[in-house]
Amino acid sequence: MITVKDIIKKYPRGTKIDVWVRNWGGPSYLGRFAVEARTLRHVESGLKWGELAKDVTRDNHGMRLIIVRVKKVN
């Protein structure tokens, strides 16, 4: 399990990353994010990680977002 804090420590501010989360059928692509000082921001919608997680969790009947894979975008 990878946390947002782990990602912020590993990647410098402004880095673009692709994020996969755990899903019922296996890893599922969540989207492209930009690393900020204390959070991740979704590139397409502009939502912070916590805001996006709240919306996705509600839509997935309470299943929390657990990051399983991160890939740096060149």
Number of C-alpha atoms within 10 A of each C-alpha: 9 12 10 16 11 10 15 17 12 10 15 13 15 13 15 21 21 16 19 20 19 18 16 8 6 10 15 15 16 16 13 20 25 20 22 16 10 13 16 26 21 21 15 9 10 13 14 17 16 14 12 18 16 14 11 16 13 12 10 13 8 11 14 15 19 16 19 17 15 15 11 12 11 6
